[in-house]
């Protein structure tokens, strides 16, 4: 992620998403699509898992099942020095 955090997402979430998409080619049967098409493809190549996830899914599709395995880091010193800045007026909160 942009903050350098690392997240784990179950492959089953990605596989089910792909199987659902291709179920129309299996008479609408998601389980058959999963068993006969998606799982063999994913077992043969990890690239296919990453490719499907990156090009066909959004974070909102996996967020509910994602688990943070390495928390993110933000370099506020770098942000302060190199970040975009603007001057704005802020009303007093008195």
C-alpha positions, 0 to 999 in steps of 0.5 A, spaced: 500 500 500 502 507 499 503 507 506 508 501 505 503 497 509 502 489 507 496 486 507 494 479 506 487 477 502 485 470 502 486 467 495 479 464 495 476 471 495 479 473 488 478 466 486 470 466 487 470 473 484 473 470 477 469 464 478 462 468 478 464 473 472 466 466 468 460 462 471 456 464 464 460 460 460 458 454 465 451 455 465 451 460 471 454 455 475 459 458 480 462 452 483 463 449 476 466 455 474 471 455 480 472 447 480 473 447 472 476 453 470 479 458 476 482 453 481 486 450 475 488 456 472 490 459 479 494 453 481 498 453 475 500 460 475 500 465 481 501 471 476 494 469 474 491 471 481 495 477 482 493 479 475 485 478 476 486 482 483 489 488 480 485 488 473 478 486 475 477 488 483 477 494 487 480 494 494 472 494 496 472 487 494 477 485 498 477 489 504 472 485 508 477 479 508 484 483 508 488 482 514 494 487 515 500 483 516 505 489 516 503 496 519 504 502 514 509 507 516 509 515 514 515 519 513 512 526 516 519 529 516 519 527 508 512 530 507 514 536 511 520 538 507 517 535 500 510 535 500 505 540 497 503 546 501 498 551 501 496 557 505 489 557 507 485 561 512 482 558 518 477 561 522 478 561 530 474 556 534 473 560 540 
